[in-house]
Structure formats: C-alpha cells, structure tokens
Amino acid sequence: MPAQGRGAAHAEAPVPDPVSASTRESAHSSGLDRFNTWPREAAEAALLECCGSRRWAVRMAAHRPYPDLGTVLAASDEAGYDLAPTDIAEALAAESAPCLHHAAPRAAHLALRAAHAAYESRFGHAFVICLDGLRPSQHVDQVLAAIRTRLAHDPDEERSLTAEEMRRLARGRIIELVTEAGRAPSPF
C-alpha cells in the first residue's frame, strides 16, 4: 500500500462508485479546464504530488492545455516511459510505505512493516503498488502477497515492474487531481 501516504494505490476488482459517470465526466472536464489554466508553478507542484519526478511534472505542465482526460493520461504514460533511472529514483524517494488504519490488528501492522523492510533492504526503495479497484479490506493481503512475489524478482525485473506501478499510480492520482479541481475552486 505504499503510496497510500500520498493518495495511493489500487488494483483489480472494481469498487462500486456512487458518483454517476456523467457527474464524474463533468468534474473531469471542469477540473481539467481549471488545471489547464493554473500557473505553471502551481501545475508543477500539483503534478509532483502525482509523481515525485520533477522532470515528469515539468514536462506534464509544459504540455498543457490538454483537450481531455484521455490525452492527459496518455501524456502521463509517455512521460513515465521516458524517465531515466535517476528520475524514477527521485519519484520513488517521494513515496512512502503504506500505513494501516490504526484499528488494524497489531499483527497486521508488524507483518506489513517487516515485509516493507525486507523489500527496501533488497531493492533500496519503497515498495509501490497500485491498488485501484480493491476494497480497503483487501489491501493488506494484496500488498503482502505482492511483496512476497516481488522479493523473488531480479533487480532489473523489479525495476521494470516498479516503473509500471509508478505509471499506474500517477494515472490514478491525475484522475483524482482533475476530479478534485472540478469540484472546488483552484487552491492556487
């Protein structure tokens, strides 16, 4: 559940969304319109919350205005694929290990903490996974299973998978950014 600290992660089984598709599209549209008009510095700062790579955020902000959500998501993917290893390391440094709700059993907290420590010891960075579509009650099991599996990866394989998870996280965070920008006046 890394990245949960920043608004994070999800994966498969869709969670029912109480907001209608037309309401979401309206929020995306008006939010994207607002995002497109933010000052460059404000857009870059907001984008850094989606992906902690300065190069990625600068590139995404510079390519505004985006005509629709699909275009901004495609641009996000493209910018993510173009990141150098140092850019990915910068983005990973901005991620935090996930936390459990304080009411979760102590054993779950300990198991998750130990799994993250093992992962960080092996690969030198926070474990990231996109958990979009999973219910919160499924997060711990999904994260623990993924860490177990990914600990067996060689460093190159894990680097590639980590970059893909970062792209997925950025996409989800952009959708959230645009939706939130459509619901409220710009904070900038």
N, C-alpha and C positions, 0 to 999 in steps of 0.2 A: 504494500500500500504506500510505498514511497510516494512521493509527490503528493501524498494526501495533505501534507503540510501546506502545499501551495494550491490546493483545489483539485486535485488529482485524478485519480486513477479509476478505471473501469474496464470491462471486457466483453463477455458474450451475452447470455440470456438477458434480453431487454427488460428493463423495469418499466412498468406502465407509467406514462407521463400524463398527469392530469391536465396539462395545458394543450389545447387543441392545436392541430397543425397550422391552421390559419393564424391563430394568435402568435405561435412561435415564428412563423414566416414574417408576420408584421413586426414583431420585436427584432428579428434578424435584420429586416430591411431598414427600419428606422435606426436601429443600432449601428448598422453598417454605414448608413448615411452620416451619423454623428461621428463614428470612428474615422471615416474618410476626411472629416473636416477638422479634427483635432490638430493642434500644433504638432509639428514633427517630434519635439521633445516629449510631449505627453503621449503620443502614439508609441514611441520607442519604449518609454517607461512601462506602459501597459503591456506591450508585447514581451518585454523582458520577464513579466510575470507568467507568460505563456511558455516561454523557452528562455532559459538563462544565458543564451549566447548573444552577446552584443552584436556580432556580425549578422546573425539571423534577424534580430529585432530591427537593426538599421535597414537591412535590405527590405524587410516587410513594410516598414513605414515609408520607405522611399518609393515603393511601387504603388502607393495609393494614388488615386482612388480606385477601389475595387468595385466592379459593377454588381456583383452578387456574392453570396456566401460561398458558393461552389468555387468561384475564382480565387477568393482569398484562401480557401483551404488547399486548392491546387498550388497556389504560390507558396504556402507554408510547407507543403510536401517538397516542392522543388528546392526551396531554400534549405530545408533539412537535409536533403540528399547531397547538397553542395558543401556541407560543413566539413571542415578539416578536423582531424583528431583533436587539435587544441581547442577548437570551438565546441566540440562535443564535451570535452573535459570541463570547459567553462560552464556549459549548461548543466552538466552533472553536479558540479560543485554547488550550484544553486538549489539542487534538490535536497529534500530532507527525508529521512526514513519515516515511514508511516507510524502513526500512533493509533492505539486502540482507544475506544471510549473508556473513560475512567471506570465504568462499571463492569468492564470485561473481567473475566476471571484472571487472577494473578498468574496462573499457569500459562494462559494465552499471552500475557504481556512478556513473560520470561521466554517462552518459546520463540516469539517474534523477535525479541531483542537478540537472542542467541543466533537465530538464522541470519539476521542482518549483519551481525558481527562477523560471522563466518564468510558471508558473501563479500563484505567490504575488505576483509583480510585477504581473500583470494584475488579480487579484481581491483581493489584500490579506489572504489567509488560506491556511492549509494546505489542500492538496488532500486530499479524503477520498473513499473509495470502499469499498464493502462487497464483499469478495472471498469471501464464504461459498460453499462448494461448489467452489472452484477448488483445484487442487493447487498447492502452493508453487512448483513449477516454472513455472506459468502466470502467477504474479503479476506479474512484471516486464513481460511483454508486454501483459498486460491493463491495467496501470497506465499504461504509456507510450501505448498506443492511446487510453485514456480521456482522458488529459491532452491529447493532440493534438486529439481531438474537442471536448473541453470548452473549450479555449482559443478556439475559434471562437464560443462562445456569447456572447450579450449578457449584461451583469451580472444582469439580472432573471431570465433563463432559468437562469443558473448558480446564482444564489441559491436558486431553487426546487429544482433538482437536488441541490445541496449539502444542503439541509434534508432531502430524501428519503434521501440516503445516510446522513446522521446518524441518522435514524429506524431505518434498516436496521442500522446498526452497534449502536445501543442495544439493539435486539431480540436480536441475536446475543450481546451482552455480558450481557444479562439471563439468557438461557438458560444461558450459562456460569456466571454468578453463582449461579443456583439449583442447577445441577448440582453445582458445587463445594461449595456449602453443604450438599448432601445427602450428600456423601462424607466430610466431615470435621466435627469439632466447630466451632461458631462461633468465629471468631477474635476476637470482640468480647466 
